[in-house]
Amino acid sequence: MFIDNLVSYFSPLQALKRKQARLALDMMTRTYDGAKIGRRTDGWYTSGSSANAEIYAAGPRLRDRARDIVRNNPYGRKARRVFADNFVSDGIKPRAATGSDRLNKQIMEAWQAWVPKCNLEGDYDFYGLQAVIVRSVFESGECFVRFRDMPFDGETVPFQLQVLEADYLDLTRNFEAPTPGNYIRQGIEFDKMGRRVAYWMWPQHPGENMLIMPRLQSVRIPADQVMHVFEKDRPGQIRGVSAYASVIMRMKDLDDYDDAELWRKKIESCFAAFVIQNSGSEGPTLGTIAQTPAQANVNGVPGRIEAFRPGMIEYLKPGEDVRFGNPNSDANYANYQRIQLHAVAAGLGITYEQLTGDLSQVNYSSLRAGLLEFRRMIETLRGQVFIPMFCMPVWRRFIDRAYIAGLISKVDYGVNWTAPKFEMIDPLKDAQADTLMMRNGTLTLREAIANHGYDPDDQIDEIAEIFALLDEKNVVLDMDPRHTAQNGYAQITTPEGDENDGQSAPSTAQPAIKPKIGAKPKPNP
């Protein structure tokens, strides 16, 4: 401080520079450790490029390697299957919600007729296509679905869907578009506001192995005819990235490690015994000798095969010895593999138990906690990616085409999507929790039915139909809560004609006597 004051007295400008340098040094000492440059960060190379620049350079290779892992790595294939099966199962199904029962019925009848005919290739129905799309997005990072208008046959909505892999996009188009003000990036055409207006796509898969490969020329397809399904990780990102991107090298290294362990075992099995004799190789044999024509003469030296037999006792001469090859084994192989597979599962967004099928180290609580996190991720992707990018565009086009074809009387896009249910880990506990939440008002019956993958309206109609049939036949079952409460007591009718809530019976109530089939139930006195 004394020196700074002395310098400022004789040269204020020099003192100001000293102060600025001191402040700069102080800021450097307070920076983020992760941004420092030194021995700990040697070899850590990063770039400040945009998401699109990184995907353009690495996307195709990541996609090809991810497909190779799915083809040849059992864990890679299992991960894709687990993700798609939990995401789609038997399908994410719509339920028209226009507010008009008549219009809802028209829409759903037209939908049920279109679902089995929606695929241009004619194999899967709409829900099967959902599984194909989800598998492609998980593996390749993205998937394209193209609308194809068809002639009206008088029965079904006249359009179909064509699912296309990411390879169909022409990545060579990265320049100004023919339309003034538009530009093309990685085969996607944008207007001056950055909105998608078209896709430049190959007429067939560029990797198709054909004897006579025609010269391909990408064609322009308006954006309203193409759905681009992918998860956006960074703002401004226009292409998707494979879910395997963060684990590709780890899975490849694990494969190499398995191969090395296998070869070590093979080499270990090749070692038998080494006999050391004072008289050299021409001395007496240790075991019985067997000769084959192929080994009778090797480089002019008679060949022989030593053989051990069970229970064999051999006396060695003084100075002779037998030594067996004993390569060192890797006792940490299982632990290392388990740790690596934990990391692979984390990178893919699934649990270790789902990836490997190994349930030896879990209990009910830990398994439930892991599955809850996984299911939350699935629900997020359904609600923020798959339904907005695929399901809703298909529904809107379906409604428009159905109205034009005269199959419905009004254009109304109101719809609720019912996702497939997740299997209960403990059905009794989960059912009790649903019942308690419904009694507390924190869960409605419609929500509970939808959470189990069923259409609430259809389910309620079916329940009403069953109860009406039981009443008509004068049949009372324990499952009918109108007559028998869960605690085993008969429902009691009050003077006003209202039934007891069934949760607890008055002190005068007696356990319900099971009425005979065909007899009407009588309330307890």
N, C-alpha and C positions, 0 to 999 in steps of 0.2 A: 504493500500500500504506500509506504514512504517513497519507493522508487517511482511509482505512478504519479504521485503528487509532485515529485521533483521534475519529472519529464513534462508534465502538464504546465509547470511554471515557465519552462524555457521554450517548449514547443507544443502548443495545444493540439495541433494537427497530428503529430506523432502520438500523442497520448490517446487521441480518439481512435487511431488505428490499433493501438495496443488493447484498448477496451473492446473493440469489435472482434479482434482475434480471440480474446479471452471468452467472450460470449459464444463465439462459434465453437470453441473447444468444449465449453460447458454443454452446449446442445448435443454435440457428438457423443459425450459421455452419457447422455440421458436418452439416447435413441433406443429403438427396439432391438433386443438381442438377435431376433431372427433376421434383421437386416444388416447386421454387422458382417464385415469381411475379415476373415482370418483363417487360422488353421482348421477350425471346426467346420468351416463352410467351403473348404477347398474342394473343387470338383462339383460343386452345386451350381449348375447352370440353369438360369431361368430366362424367360422372355416376356416382354410386355405386349405380345401380339394379341390381336382380338380372337374371340372364340371362333369366328369363321375362318381366319387365317390358319389357326391350329388344326381345325377340322379338315380344311382343304388339303393340308399337307399330310395329315396322318389318318384321316377317316377311312379311305379305301383299304389301307393296310390293316388297320385295326379290325375292320369288318371281316376281311379274309382270314385273319388269324383267329378271330372269335369263332367263325364257322368251322375252322379246323379243330378247335378245342371241342366244340359241340360234337363233331364227327368222331373224334378219336379219344377224348378224355371222358371217362365215365362220370366224373364229378361235374364236368361242364354240361353234359347232356342232362344229368339229373337236375341241376340247378334250373335250366330252362324249363323242364317239365314241371317242376315244383311251382315255379313262379306263374306259369300260364294256367296250370290247373287251379291254383288258388285264386287267380285273378278272374278267370272266366267260368270255370266249372261247366255247368250246363247252359250258361249264357246270361248276359245282362239284358233283362227283358223289359219292354215298355208297357205302360198302362195308360191309355188315353185318359186325360183329366180335363175335359172341356166344360164340365158343369152340366152337360146334357146327356142323360142316359141313352137317349136315342142316337145321338151323334157318336158317343163313345162306342156303342155297339157296332155302328157302321164302320168306324175306323178299325176296331179290333178284328172284325170279320175280314176286312180287306187286308189287314196286316197278316193274319194267319194264312191267307191264301198266297201272299207274296213271299213269305219267309222261305219256303222250300224251293222257290224258283228265282231267288234273288242273285244267285251266283252265276256269272257269265260262263264259267267252266263247267257248271252243272253238277259238281260233286257235293260240296258242303252246303248247308243252309246258312242262314244269317248268323246263327250262334256258332256254327263251326268256323265261319270266316273270322269271327271275333278271336277265336283261339289262334288261328293262323297269323293274324295281325299282331297279337300280343307276343307270340313267339318270335316273330320277325323283329319287332321293336326291341325286345330284350336282347336278341342276338346281334342284330345289325345296327341298332340305334334308331331306326326309323322304318316307315313303311308307307307306301302310297296306295290309295284306293281311288279308282277312276269310275265315275258315273257313265253308264252306257244306256242311252235311250233306245227303247225297242218298240216295234209295232204293237199296238193294243190288240190283245186277243179276246177282249170282251169279258175277261174274268179277273186277271191280275193287273196290278199297277205296272205300267209299261216302262220299267227301267231296271237295269241290273248293275251289279258291282263287279269290278275287276281289280283284284289285289295284285300289286306290282312291288317287286323288291327295290331296294334303294339303288341298285345298279342301273335301273332304267333312266335315271336322271343324267343328262349330258353335262359332265363336269368341265368339259373343254370350253363351254360357253361362259366367258368372263369378260364381257365387253359391253359397249353401248348397244341397246336394243334398236331394232328397226323403227319402233315408235319413238318420235321425238320426246326427249325428256326421260324416257325409261332406260333402265340399265339391267344387265343380267349378271348375277353372281352365282356361280356353281350350278348353273342350269335353271335358276329361278329368276324370273323377270319381275322387277319392281317398278312402280311409278315414282315420280319425283318426291312423293310424300313417304316412300318406303313401304307402300302396301303391295302385296303380292297380286300380280295381274295375270301371270301365265307360268307354265312349266314347260321346259324344253326337254322332251323325253325321246328315247330311242323307240322305234316301232317294235322291237323285240329285244330280248335279253342280250347285251353285248358279249356275254361270256358263253353263249350257246355254242356247243360243239357240233358244227354242221359240216358235212362234206363240201358243200358249196355255200359259202358264206356271202350273202349279198352285201354290197356296199351300203352301210347304214347312214342315214341322214336323220338327225333329230328333228322332231316336229313340234310346233308350238300348240300347247293345249291350254285353253283358258282356265284360270284358277278356280272358277266356280264349278268346274267339272272334275276337280282333283281334291282329295283330302290327304293332307300330309300329317301323319301321326308320329309325334316324337315328343320327348321330354326336353324342355328348355332349361338348361342349367345356368346360363348367363344372359343378361339383357342383350338383345340384338342378335342372338344366335339363330341361324336359319336352318341348320341341319342337326340331326341327332347323332349321338355317340353311343357305341355299344356298351352294355352294362358290364362287359368283361374288360373294359379298358384299363381299370386299375388293378386287375389281377392276372392279366395275360402272362406277364413275365414270371409271376410267382407260380402259376400253374405249370408253365413250361419248365421252370426249374424243379418243381416237384416231380414232374414226369422224368426228368433227367436223373434226379436223385433215386427214384424208384428203379430206373434202368441200371444205374451204377450198383445199387444194392443187389439186383438180380444177377448181374455179372459177377459180383463178388461171391455170391453163393455158388454160381456155376464153377468159378475158378476153385473155390474151396472144395467142391465135390470132386475135382480132378486130382487132388492130392491124396495119395494112399500111404505108401511107406517107402522109406529110403534105407537100404541095407548097406551097412559098412562092414567090409570084410578085409581081413589081413592079407588074404591071398589074392585080392583083386576081383575083377568081375568074373573070372573063370573059376572061382571057388565054388564050393557046394551050395546048392540052392537052399532057400529057407522053406519053401512049400513045394507042392507038386508042380510038375512042369507040363504045360500043354502047348502044343505047337499047331499052327495052321499053315496052309500053303503060302499064304500071303506074308507070313512072318518067318518062314523057314530060313530065309537068307536076306538080310538087310545089309547092303554094302559089303557083301562077302562075309559078314559075321553072322553065325547062326542065331536066330532069334528065339526067345523063350518067354513064356508067360508064367509068372509066379501067381499062385492062387492060395488064398486063405480059406480054411474050412471051419465050421463051428466046432468048438471044443478042441481045437488043435493045440497041441503042446509041442514046442520045438526047442531043442537044446542048442544053444549057440556056443561056438568055440571061444576060448579066451580072446578078448580084444575085439570081438564082433559086436555089432550094435544095430538096432532097428529104430529109426526115428520117423515119426509121423508128421505130415504137414498140418499145421494148426493156424490158419489165418485168423487174425483178430476179428471178432464180430462187433457190430455196432449195437450197443445196448440201448442207445437213445433214439433208435429209428422210429419207434412208435410215438414217442413224445414229440419228436420233431415233426412228424407227419401231422399229428393232431394240432399242434400250434399253427402250422401252415394252413391247414384246412379251416381253422377258426378265422384266420385272416381272410381267406378266400370267401368264406360265407359272409363275413362282414362287408367285404367289397361288393358282393353281389346282392346284398340286401335281404338275405334269407338267414335262417338260423343254422348252426352247425349240425343240429340233429336232422333238419330237413335235407341238408346237403349230403350227409353221410349215412343217415338211418341209424346212427349210434345213439341209443338211449340209455347207455350204461351209467352215465354220470349226471342224470337229471332226476328230479322228483316232480311232484304235481305243481308246486309253486313256481319252481324255476322254469318248467316247461310252459306254464301258462303265461308267465311274465315275458318270455321270449316270443311266444306266439302273438301276444297282444301288441307288441311293438311291430312285428311283421304285418299284422292285420291293419294296423293304423297306417302303415306305409301303402298297403294295397288300396285302402279306402281313399287315401289322398290322390293316388295316381288315377283311380277310377273317376273321382269327382273333378279333378283339375286337368287331366290330360285326355283320357280315353273317351269319356262321355261328351265333353265339349268338342273334341277334334274329330270324332267319328260318329258316335251314336246320334247326336243332335243334328248334324248336317244330313245324315241319312233320313232321319225322321221328318225334317222340314221338306226335303225333296219328295219323300213318300207322300206327305199330305198334299203338296202341290200337284203331283202327278195323279193322285187318287181323285182329287177334285176335278181336274181337267178331264179325266176319264169317266167322270160321272158316278164313281163308286161311293163317294161321300157327298153330303149336301152342303157342307160349309167348310171353309178353311179355318182351322183352329189348331195351333201347335201345342196346346196344353198336353203335357205328358209327365208321368213319373216313371223313373227307371228303377227296377227292382234288381238288386245285385244278388248273386247266389249266396246262400248261407254259408257261414263257417261252422264246421262241425264242433259240437260241444266237447270240451275236454272232460268235464264231469257233468253229464246230463242232469242229474238230480239237483246239484247245486245251482247250475245255470237256470233250470226251470223254476226253482224256488226264488232265485233272485229276480227273474222276470215277473213272477206273481207278486212279490213284495213291491216292486217298482210300480206295477199297474195299480195296486191298492193304494199306494202313496200318491198317485197322480203324476209321477215323474216319467211314466212310459204309457203310451196309449196302446190299445189293442191292435190298431192298424200298424203302429211302429213295430210292435213285437212280432206280428205275423210277417211283416216285410223283412225284419232282421233274420228271419229263418228262411228267406228266399221264396216266399209264396206271395201270390197276389191277394191283398187283404179282401177285396170285394169278392173274388171267387171263393176264398176260404170261408168268409161269413155266409155267403149264399149256400155253400155246401153244408155248413153246420146247421143253418136254418132248415134245409131240406131234410137232413138226417133227423132232427128233432121233430119235424112235422110227421115224418114216417113213423117214428117211435110212438108219438101220440096217437096216430091213426090205428096202430096195432096194439095200443095199450101196453107197451113194453117200457119198463123202467130199469135203467142200468145205473151202476155206480158212477159211470162217467158223466151222467146228466146232472149238472150242478143245480138245476131247477128243483130237484127233488132231494138230492143227497149232498150234504156239505162235505168238504174234504176231510173233516175230523170224524166222519162217520155218522153224524146226526142227521136226522131228516129235517128238511127245511120246514119251518113252522109258519103257518099263515096267521097273520094278525087279524083282529076284527075288521080293520080297514081293507083287508084283502092283500096287504103287502107281505112279502116273505121276509124272514129274518136274513141277515146278511150271510149266515152260514159260517162265519168265522168262530163264533162261540154261541152255544145254545143256552137258554135260560136254565135255572137250577131245576126246573120241573121237567126238562127235556130228557128223554131216554135215548140210548143208542137206537139207530134206525133198524127196524126189522125188515129184512129184505123181502119185498112183496113177491109173490109168485108171478110168473109171466102170464099176462092176461088180466091181472088184477090191478085196479087203480090204487095209487098210494093214498094212505090215510094219514093225516097229520097227527102227531102225538098230542095227547091232552095237555 
